[in-house]
Amino acid sequence: MHYFVTGAAGFIGSNLCDRLLVLGHQLTGFDNYCTGQAGFIAQAVAHPSFKMVRADLHEQREELTRAMAGAEFVFHLAANADVRFGTSFPRRDLEQEHDRDVECARSDAHQRHQAHRVFLHRFDLR
């Protein structure tokens, strides 16, 4: 199966990528590296069944569509991992997360290929 993972360079996304590759799947990772780290995803990047796309869900929508092409299943893990200002600006975080969900769901690739979706997010509970 071909998986597509947003937030692939984050801690959770990178561990998911490593596991899916061990299970023999093909995988495309998508991350802007805003809070993700190259070290987290280094093992996957070296794997022949993995393709990493460095791009932003908000800024590069066409790249999202291209990268998602052929995916049968989407793990949407992209999120604002910097929660220090979440209590001061909760509306901004909520809007960013909602916009990312909508972008993945509306992407041309999803519409064309009818990929299954999984939207997973971390919630900041203080």
Residue pairs with C-beta under 8 A, 6 or more apart in sequence:
1 25
1 26
1 72
1 73
2 25
2 26
2 27
2 28
2 70
2 71
2 72
2 73
3 20
3 25
3 26
3 27
3 28
3 71
3 72
3 73
3 74
3 75
4 27
4 28
4 30
4 67
4 68
4 71
4 73
4 74
4 75
4 115
5 13
5 16
5 17
5 20
5 27
5 28
5 29
5 30
5 74
5 75
5 77
6 13
6 30
6 31
6 57
6 74
6 75
6 76
6 77
6 78
6 100
6 104
7 13
7 30
7 31
7 36
7 76
7 77
7 78
7 79
8 14
8 16
8 17
8 29
8 30
8 31
8 36
8 41
8 44
8 52
8 77
9 29
9 31
9 33
9 36
9 37
9 38
9 40
9 41
9 52
10 31
10 35
10 36
10 37
10 40
10 77
10 78
10 79
10 81
11 40
12 77
12 122
13 29
13 31
13 36
13 40
13 41
13 75
13 77
13 78
14 36
14 40
14 41
14 44
16 75
16 77
17 27
17 29
17 41
17 44
17 50
18 43
18 44
20 27
21 27
21 44
21 47
21 49
21 50
24 49
25 49
26 49
26 50
27 44
27 49
27 50
27 51
28 50
28 51
28 52
28 53
28 67
28 68
28 70
28 71
29 41
29 44
29 50
29 51
29 52
29 53
30 52
30 53
30 55
30 57
30 64
30 67
30 68
30 78
31 41
31 52
31 53
31 54
31 78
32 54
32 55
32 56
32 57
32 59
33 54
34 56
35 80
35 81
35 82
36 81
38 45
41 52
44 50
44 52
45 52
51 67
53 63
53 67
55 63
55 64
55 67
57 64
57 78
57 99
57 100
57 103
57 104
58 96
58 99
58 100
58 103
61 103
61 107
64 103
64 104
64 107
64 109
65 107
65 108
65 109
66 109
67 109
68 74
68 104
68 107
68 109
68 110
68 113
68 115
69 109
69 112
69 113
70 109
70 113
71 109
71 113
71 115
72 113
72 115
72 116
73 115
73 116
73 117
73 118
74 104
74 110
74 115
74 116
74 117
74 118
75 118
75 120
76 100
76 101
76 104
76 117
76 118
76 119
76 120
76 121
77 120
77 121
78 100
79 97
79 100
79 121
79 122
80 86
80 93
80 96
80 97
81 122
83 93
83 124
86 93
86 124
86 126
87 126
93 124
97 121
101 119
104 110
104 117
104 119
105 117
105 119
109 115
110 117
